[in-house]
Amino acid sequence: MARIYKVDICRAYLDKKKYCKMPSLTLAKLIYSENIEVFTTVESVRDALRRLRGVNGGDRVKEAHKKDIAKYGGDNPGMKNPFEP
């Protein structure tokens, strides 16, 4: 049986056009409800999403793959800071 990676599940959702601009927590709840046998909590899904988008914090951004940040976060116009005008 092939191993299921949590990050690959999250990538599959982020690759879909209707989910790519969704906030991390909302998308995490959706992914968790559809993959409850893989993930232990909603926070574990959210952490995987934030890791892919490169919004885990200054030290953790270095750990993220640059291609994931470029594709799912960073320059993505759907991921805007709600506190910036």
C-alpha positions in Angstrom: 0.0 0.0 0.0 1.4 3.4 -1.0 2.1 5.9 1.8 -0.2 8.9 2.0 1.6 12.2 2.7 -0.4 15.0 4.4 1.4 17.6 2.4 0.5 15.9 -0.9 -3.2 16.0 0.1 -3.0 19.7 0.9 -1.2 20.3 -2.4 -4.0 18.6 -4.3 -6.6 20.9 -2.7 -4.4 24.0 -3.3 -4.0 23.1 -7.0 -7.8 23.3 -7.4 -8.9 26.7 -8.6 -11.8 27.0 -6.2 -9.7 26.3 -3.1 -6.5 28.2 -3.8 -7.8 31.5 -2.5 -9.5 30.1 0.6 -8.2 31.1 4.0 -6.0 28.5 5.6 -8.3 27.7 8.6 -11.4 27.4 6.4 -9.6 25.1 3.9 -8.1 23.1 6.8 -11.6 22.4 8.2 -12.7 21.2 4.8 -9.7 19.0 4.2 -10.0 17.6 7.7 -13.6 16.7 7.3 -12.9 14.9 4.1 -9.7 13.1 5.3 -10.3 12.5 8.9 -8.5 9.1 8.8 -5.3 10.8 7.7 -5.1 13.9 9.9 -5.3 13.9 13.7 -6.5 17.5 14.1 -7.6 20.6 12.1 -4.4 22.3 13.4 -2.2 19.6 11.7 -3.9 20.3 8.4 -3.5 24.1 9.0 0.2 23.7 9.7 0.7 21.8 6.5 -1.2 24.5 4.5 0.8 27.3 6.1 4.0 25.4 5.4 3.1 25.2 1.7 2.1 28.8 1.6 5.2 30.0 3.4 3.3 31.8 6.2 4.6 29.9 9.2 6.9 32.7 10.4 10.3 34.0 9.7 12.4 31.1 10.7 10.1 28.5 9.2 10.0 30.1 5.8 13.5 29.0 5.2 12.4 25.4 5.6 9.6 25.6 3.0 10.3 24.8 -0.6 10.7 27.9 -2.6 8.6 26.4 -5.5 5.7 25.8 -3.1 5.8 29.4 -1.7 5.9 30.8 -5.3 2.9 28.6 -6.3 0.7 28.7 -3.2 1.7 31.9 -1.4 4.0 34.9 -1.6 3.0 36.5 -4.9 -0.4 34.7 -5.0 -3.0 37.6 -5.3 -5.5 35.6 -3.4 -3.4 35.6 -0.3 -3.5 39.2 0.8 -2.8 40.6 4.3 -6.2 41.6 5.7 -4.5 44.4 7.8 -2.9 46.2 4.8 -5.1 48.7 2.9 
